[in-house]
Amino acid sequence: MTRTKLFLIAGFAVSAVAVIVVGVLGMVVRCVAPQPEAQDLPDHALTPEETITEVAPHKEGTVAVRQRLVFEAPPEGGDSVGLWVGSGGLGRNPVNGSRLAMMPVVEELTAVELSTDAGSTRRQPQEAGELDVEVETTREKDFDYPRAHFSLRPKDSEGRAARWEEGRHVVGVDYVLDKVFLTVSGREAIVLPLSVIGAPRATEATHTMIVDTDGPLHCPANNVDFALTDCADDFAQIDNAGTDGTSRMTWREDNDFDHDVVVIDPPENMNARPIHPIERG
């Protein structure tokens, strides 16, 4: 079993997107009924393109993120699968009107291709090979944080980055986010950026986020005073406090979305101190 690992320096803020974006921070979505989860079917039986994100908050103030992308590569191949993880808008400070933003840090990332054979299921996926991971960093004009793009490609027989072959593929990515335990307007919370990995194909994708919490998922709006709303809008289908102790959110892309993040209550007995969000005039 081989994995590609990379470590980013703490304080380095990153953000996630595909070359042809199927999901980005701040992307717009519309309400969609959740699709039944076929736990024991091979991933290649799932259609259409699908991203599944599992999030587990830790008492030290970090969250572990596991993401799986199931996608179909076009006949001509394609560029890399892309991942951005980065800042998200929290709304405005109700006291002074400044824009609030969080800037997470990726501490560790591993990426592998998973098998689409019949014996490889969601519960017991089999690895098909390591992926080439390239990081490109940029600094966006007029903003005070850097950005990084993770490019994920298969490797050829000589270990060099190659193009995705035609057919169904499954990519698995694991990383840890820091700088996500915040205190905002007197409220301590863990803030999760809505980041998804994206494939080199223009398609309507389904995104599912499963959070290890029995509390509600909150969706603060980007351009209004910070408030922990209950996501009761056209954002997504929400299933809070499921029977397995998790909360689940499912959405597809559309053009009327104004959320960058999802907020959850921190675990009990936190042994870390929350940090303050960034404020911009």
RODO-231214 format. One record per residue (C-alpha): residue number from 1; residue in one letter; x, y, z. Coordinates in Angstrom, 1 decimal. Layout:
<pts>
(pt NUM "A" (X Y Z)) ...
</pts>
This chain:
<pts>
(pt 1 "M" (0.0 0.0 0.0)) (pt 2 "T" (1.5 3.3 -1.1)) (pt 3 "R" (0.3 6.8 -0.3)) (pt 4 "T" (1.4 10.3 -1.3)) (pt 5 "K" (1.8 12.6 1.7)) (pt 6 "L" (2.4 16.2 2.0)) (pt 7 "F" (2.6 18.5 4.9)) (pt 8 "L" (1.8 22.2 4.8)) (pt 9 "I" (3.4 24.7 7.2)) (pt 10 "A" (1.0 25.8 9.9)) (pt 11 "G" (-0.5 29.2 9.2)) (pt 12 "F" (-0.7 28.3 5.5)) (pt 13 "A" (-4.3 28.9 4.3)) (pt 14 "V" (-5.5 26.8 1.4)) (pt 15 "S" (-8.7 26.4 -0.6)) (pt 16 "A" (-10.1 23.7 -2.9)) (pt 17 "V" (-11.5 23.6 -6.6)) (pt 18 "A" (-11.3 21.4 -9.7)) (pt 19 "V" (-9.8 22.5 -13.1)) (pt 20 "I" (-13.4 22.4 -14.4)) (pt 21 "V" (-15.1 23.1 -11.2)) (pt 22 "V" (-17.8 20.8 -9.9)) (pt 23 "G" (-17.7 22.3 -6.5)) (pt 24 "V" (-16.0 25.4 -5.0)) (pt 25 "L" (-16.0 27.4 -1.8)) (pt 26 "G" (-19.0 29.7 -1.9)) (pt 27 "M" (-20.6 27.8 -4.8)) (pt 28 "V" (-24.3 28.0 -5.3)) (pt 29 "V" (-26.5 25.0 -4.8)) (pt 30 "R" (-30.2 24.0 -4.8)) (pt 31 "C" (-32.3 21.8 -2.6)) (pt 32 "V" (-32.2 18.1 -3.6)) (pt 33 "A" (-33.5 15.1 -1.9)) (pt 34 "P" (-30.8 12.8 -0.6)) (pt 35 "Q" (-30.1 9.7 -2.6)) (pt 36 "P" (-30.0 6.4 -0.7)) (pt 37 "E" (-26.5 5.3 0.2)) (pt 38 "A" (-25.6 2.0 -1.4)) (pt 39 "Q" (-23.1 0.9 1.3)) (pt 40 "D" (-22.4 -2.6 -0.1)) (pt 41 "L" (-22.4 -1.8 -3.8)) (pt 42 "P" (-19.1 -1.3 -5.6)) (pt 43 "D" (-18.3 2.4 -6.2)) (pt 44 "H" (-18.4 2.0 -10.0)) (pt 45 "A" (-22.1 1.2 -9.8)) (pt 46 "L" (-22.8 4.7 -8.4)) (pt 47 "T" (-24.1 7.4 -10.8)) (pt 48 "P" (-23.8 10.2 -11.6)) (pt 49 "E" (-20.6 11.9 -10.3)) (pt 50 "E" (-20.6 12.0 -6.5)) (pt 51 "T" (-18.5 13.4 -3.8)) (pt 52 "I" (-18.8 12.1 -0.2)) (pt 53 "T" (-17.2 14.0 2.6)) (pt 54 "E" (-16.9 12.6 6.2)) (pt 55 "V" (-15.9 15.0 9.0)) (pt 56 "A" (-14.9 14.1 12.5)) (pt 57 "P" (-14.1 17.0 15.0)) (pt 58 "H" (-11.4 16.5 17.6)) (pt 59 "K" (-11.1 17.9 21.1)) (pt 60 "E" (-7.8 19.6 20.2)) (pt 61 "G" (-9.6 21.9 17.9)) (pt 62 "T" (-9.0 20.1 14.5)) (pt 63 "V" (-11.2 18.1 12.3)) (pt 64 "A" (-10.3 15.0 10.3)) (pt 65 "V" (-11.7 15.0 6.8)) (pt 66 "R" (-12.1 12.0 4.5)) (pt 67 "Q" (-13.4 12.6 0.9)) (pt 68 "R" (-14.2 10.3 -1.9)) (pt 69 "L" (-14.9 11.3 -5.4)) (pt 70 "V" (-16.5 9.0 -7.9)) (pt 71 "F" (-16.3 10.3 -11.5)) (pt 72 "E" (-16.2 9.4 -15.2)) (pt 73 "A" (-13.2 10.6 -17.2)) (pt 74 "P" (-14.0 11.8 -20.7)) (pt 75 "P" (-12.9 9.8 -23.7)) (pt 76 "E" (-10.0 12.2 -24.4)) (pt 77 "G" (-8.7 11.8 -20.9)) (pt 78 "G" (-8.5 15.0 -18.8)) (pt 79 "D" (-6.5 17.2 -16.6)) (pt 80 "S" (-5.9 16.6 -12.9)) (pt 81 "V" (-8.6 16.1 -10.3)) (pt 82 "G" (-8.4 19.3 -8.3)) (pt 83 "L" (-8.8 20.1 -4.6)) (pt 84 "W" (-9.0 23.6 -2.9)) (pt 85 "V" (-9.4 24.0 0.8)) (pt 86 "G" (-9.6 27.5 2.1)) (pt 87 "S" (-11.2 30.6 3.6)) (pt 88 "G" (-14.9 30.9 4.0)) (pt 89 "G" (-17.2 33.9 4.7)) (pt 90 "L" (-19.0 33.9 8.0)) (pt 91 "G" (-21.1 37.0 7.5)) (pt 92 "R" (-20.4 40.4 9.1)) (pt 93 "N" (-19.5 41.5 12.6)) (pt 94 "P" (-22.8 42.8 14.0)) (pt 95 "V" (-20.9 45.4 16.1)) (pt 96 "N" (-18.7 47.1 13.4)) (pt 97 "G" (-20.0 45.7 10.1)) (pt 98 "S" (-16.6 44.1 9.2)) (pt 99 "R" (-16.6 41.0 7.0)) (pt 100 "L" (-15.7 37.9 9.0)) (pt 101 "A" (-13.8 35.0 7.4)) (pt 102 "M" (-12.1 31.8 8.6)) (pt 103 "M" (-8.8 30.6 7.2)) (pt 104 "P" (-8.2 26.8 7.8)) (pt 105 "V" (-4.9 25.1 7.6)) (pt 106 "V" (-4.3 21.7 6.0)) (pt 107 "E" (-1.8 19.9 8.2)) (pt 108 "E" (-1.5 16.6 6.3)) (pt 109 "L" (-3.0 15.2 3.1)) (pt 110 "T" (-2.9 11.7 1.5)) (pt 111 "A" (-4.5 10.7 -1.8)) (pt 112 "V" (-4.9 7.4 -3.5)) (pt 113 "E" (-7.0 5.9 -6.3)) (pt 114 "L" (-9.4 3.3 -5.1)) (pt 115 "S" (-10.4 0.2 -7.1)) (pt 116 "T" (-13.7 -0.1 -9.0)) (pt 117 "D" (-13.7 -3.9 -8.9)) (pt 118 "A" (-16.8 -5.6 -7.7)) (pt 119 "G" (-15.1 -6.5 -4.4)) (pt 120 "S" (-14.2 -2.9 -3.5)) (pt 121 "T" (-17.1 -1.4 -1.6)) (pt 122 "R" (-17.6 1.8 0.4)) (pt 123 "R" (-17.1 -0.1 3.6)) (pt 124 "Q" (-14.1 -2.0 2.4)) (pt 125 "P" (-12.5 -0.1 -0.4)) (pt 126 "Q" (-9.4 -1.5 -2.1)) (pt 127 "E" (-6.5 0.7 -3.2)) (pt 128 "A" (-5.6 0.7 -6.9)) (pt 129 "G" (-2.5 2.8 -6.7)) (pt 130 "E" (-0.9 6.0 -5.4)) (pt 131 "L" (-1.6 9.4 -6.9)) (pt 132 "D" (0.8 12.1 -7.9)) (pt 133 "V" (0.1 15.2 -5.8)) (pt 134 "E" (1.3 18.6 -7.0)) (pt 135 "V" (0.7 21.8 -5.0)) (pt 136 "E" (0.4 25.2 -6.7)) (pt 137 "T" (0.2 28.3 -4.5)) (pt 138 "T" (-1.0 31.7 -5.4)) (pt 139 "R" (-2.1 34.9 -3.6)) (pt 140 "E" (-5.4 36.3 -4.7)) (pt 141 "K" (-5.4 40.0 -5.4)) (pt 142 "D" (-7.1 42.2 -2.8)) (pt 143 "F" (-7.3 39.4 -0.2)) (pt 144 "D" (-4.9 38.8 2.7)) (pt 145 "Y" (-4.5 35.0 2.5)) (pt 146 "P" (-2.6 32.6 0.1)) (pt 147 "R" (-4.3 29.9 -1.8)) (pt 148 "A" (-3.1 26.4 -2.9)) (pt 149 "H" (-4.4 24.0 -5.5)) (pt 150 "F" (-3.8 20.3 -5.0)) (pt 151 "S" (-3.5 18.6 -8.4)) (pt 152 "L" (-4.2 14.8 -8.2)) (pt 153 "R" (-3.1 12.6 -11.1)) (pt 154 "P" (-2.4 8.9 -11.6)) (pt 155 "K" (1.1 7.6 -12.1)) (pt 156 "D" (2.5 5.8 -15.1)) (pt 157 "S" (4.7 2.7 -14.9)) (pt 158 "E" (7.7 4.9 -14.3)) (pt 159 "G" (6.1 6.8 -11.5)) (pt 160 "R" (5.5 10.0 -13.4)) (pt 161 "A" (2.2 12.0 -13.4)) (pt 162 "A" (-0.2 10.7 -16.1)) (pt 163 "R" (-3.6 11.6 -17.6)) (pt 164 "W" (-6.8 10.0 -16.4)) (pt 165 "E" (-7.8 7.2 -18.7)) (pt 166 "E" (-11.4 6.9 -20.0)) (pt 167 "G" (-13.8 5.2 -17.6)) (pt 168 "R" (-15.0 5.3 -14.0)) (pt 169 "H" (-12.5 6.3 -11.3)) (pt 170 "V" (-12.6 6.6 -7.5)) (pt 171 "V" (-10.3 9.0 -5.6)) (pt 172 "G" (-9.8 8.9 -1.9)) (pt 173 "V" (-8.4 11.9 0.0)) (pt 174 "D" (-7.7 12.3 3.7)) (pt 175 "Y" (-6.5 15.4 5.5)) (pt 176 "V" (-6.7 17.3 8.8)) (pt 177 "L" (-7.9 20.9 9.1)) (pt 178 "D" (-6.6 23.2 11.8)) (pt 179 "K" (-7.7 26.8 12.6)) (pt 180 "V" (-11.4 25.8 12.4)) (pt 181 "F" (-12.3 26.1 16.2)) (pt 182 "L" (-13.4 29.7 16.4)) (pt 183 "T" (-15.2 32.2 18.7)) (pt 184 "V" (-17.5 34.4 16.7)) (pt 185 "S" (-19.8 37.0 18.3)) (pt 186 "G" (-19.3 35.3 21.7)) (pt 187 "R" (-20.1 31.8 20.4)) (pt 188 "E" (-17.6 29.0 20.2)) (pt 189 "A" (-18.0 26.8 17.2)) (pt 190 "I" (-16.2 24.6 14.7)) (pt 191 "V" (-16.4 26.0 11.2)) (pt 192 "L" (-16.2 23.6 8.2)) (pt 193 "P" (-15.4 25.0 4.8)) (pt 194 "L" (-17.6 23.6 2.0)) (pt 195 "S" (-14.8 22.2 0.0)) (pt 196 "V" (-15.1 19.3 -2.4)) (pt 197 "I" (-12.7 17.6 -4.8)) (pt 198 "G" (-13.6 18.0 -8.5)) (pt 199 "A" (-13.0 16.0 -11.6)) (pt 200 "P" (-12.1 17.2 -15.1)) (pt 201 "R" (-15.6 16.9 -16.5)) (pt 202 "A" (-18.5 19.3 -16.7)) (pt 203 "T" (-21.4 17.6 -14.9)) (pt 204 "E" (-23.9 18.1 -12.3)) (pt 205 "A" (-22.5 16.4 -9.2)) (pt 206 "T" (-24.1 15.3 -6.0)) (pt 207 "H" (-22.3 16.2 -2.8)) (pt 208 "T" (-22.9 14.6 0.6)) (pt 209 "M" (-21.3 15.8 3.9)) (pt 210 "I" (-21.5 13.5 6.9)) (pt 211 "V" (-20.5 15.1 10.2)) (pt 212 "D" (-19.8 13.2 13.4)) (pt 213 "T" (-22.2 15.2 15.5)) (pt 214 "D" (-25.6 14.8 17.0)) (pt 215 "G" (-26.1 18.6 17.0)) (pt 216 "P" (-27.6 20.7 14.3)) (pt 217 "L" (-25.7 22.0 11.2)) (pt 218 "H" (-25.7 25.8 11.0)) (pt 219 "C" (-25.4 27.8 7.8)) (pt 220 "P" (-24.4 31.4 8.4)) (pt 221 "A" (-25.0 33.7 5.4)) (pt 222 "N" (-22.0 35.4 3.8)) (pt 223 "N" (-23.3 38.9 3.5)) (pt 224 "V" (-25.4 39.5 6.6)) (pt 225 "D" (-24.6 39.7 10.3)) (pt 226 "F" (-23.1 36.5 11.7)) (pt 227 "A" (-26.0 34.3 12.9)) (pt 228 "L" (-26.2 30.5 13.3)) (pt 229 "T" (-29.2 29.7 11.2)) (pt 230 "D" (-30.7 26.2 10.9)) (pt 231 "C" (-30.1 25.9 7.1)) (pt 232 "A" (-33.8 26.2 6.5)) (pt 233 "D" (-33.4 27.6 2.9)) (pt 234 "D" (-32.7 26.3 -0.5)) (pt 235 "F" (-29.2 25.3 0.5)) (pt 236 "A" (-29.5 21.5 0.9)) (pt 237 "Q" (-31.4 18.5 2.3)) (pt 238 "I" (-30.5 18.3 5.9)) (pt 239 "D" (-30.8 15.3 8.2)) (pt 240 "N" (-29.7 16.3 11.7)) (pt 241 "A" (-28.9 13.8 14.5)) (pt 242 "G" (-29.3 10.6 12.5)) (pt 243 "T" (-29.7 7.2 14.1)) (pt 244 "D" (-25.9 6.7 13.7)) (pt 245 "G" (-25.0 9.8 15.7)) (pt 246 "T" (-24.2 11.9 12.7)) (pt 247 "S" (-25.7 14.8 10.8)) (pt 248 "R" (-26.0 14.6 7.0)) (pt 249 "M" (-26.3 17.2 4.3)) (pt 250 "T" (-26.8 16.6 0.6)) (pt 251 "W" (-26.7 19.2 -2.2)) (pt 252 "R" (-26.2 19.8 -5.9)) (pt 253 "E" (-24.8 22.7 -7.8)) (pt 254 "D" (-27.0 25.6 -8.9)) (pt 255 "N" (-26.9 29.4 -9.0)) (pt 256 "D" (-28.5 30.9 -5.9)) (pt 257 "F" (-26.3 29.8 -3.0)) (pt 258 "D" (-24.7 32.2 -0.5)) (pt 259 "H" (-23.0 30.0 2.1)) (pt 260 "D" (-19.3 29.3 2.3)) (pt 261 "V" (-19.3 27.2 5.5)) (pt 262 "V" (-21.2 24.9 7.8)) (pt 263 "V" (-21.0 25.4 11.5)) (pt 264 "I" (-21.3 22.8 14.3)) (pt 265 "D" (-21.1 22.8 18.0)) (pt 266 "P" (-17.6 21.7 19.3)) (pt 267 "P" (-17.2 18.4 21.2)) (pt 268 "E" (-17.5 18.5 24.9)) (pt 269 "N" (-14.4 19.1 27.1)) (pt 270 "M" (-12.4 20.8 24.4)) (pt 271 "N" (-8.7 21.1 25.3)) (pt 272 "A" (-8.0 23.8 22.8)) (pt 273 "R" (-8.7 27.5 22.9)) (pt 274 "P" (-10.8 29.0 20.0)) (pt 275 "I" (-9.3 31.6 17.8)) (pt 276 "H" (-10.9 34.7 16.4)) (pt 277 "P" (-11.9 35.0 12.7)) (pt 278 "I" (-10.2 37.3 10.3)) (pt 279 "E" (-12.0 40.7 10.0)) (pt 280 "R" (-11.9 42.7 6.8)) (pt 281 "G" (-13.3 46.2 6.4)) 
</pts>
